[in-house]
Amino acid sequence: MNETLLVLYFPVWIACVIGTWLFFRGRDPAFKKRWYRHAYAFNITVIGGMIVLMTIPHWEAFVIFTAAVLFFMWIALFRTRICPSCGKVCQPEYLITPQKFCSKCGAALD
């Protein structure tokens, strides 16, 4: 395992969390809907890339973590919906089935 990446992982993760929170805080639903995929693709690429790079010496872990990062990227980008009424990020039900209605306000999700 690459110790340099391990030391950098948590500060980078915290910076991504705080940066995303500040970026989306107080924004309207149209803004969230437009920029959600871009912001989360960046976050998943940075964090997932660091995890995958840490596992390069061990090919079994590399394959497993690469598949996991790609799966979670697919869920975050294509199965998560933004409510057009309240702006809530609605995660998929049962891991892969997108929600049809917002759990906060009950509006239909597209």
Buried (B, 14 or more C-beta within 10 A) or exposed (E): EBEEBEEEBEEBBEEBEEEBEEEBEEEEBEBBBEBBBEBBEEBBEBBBEBBBBBBEEEEEBBEEBBEEBEEBBEBBBEBBBBBBEEBBBBBBEEEEEBBEEBEEEEBEBE
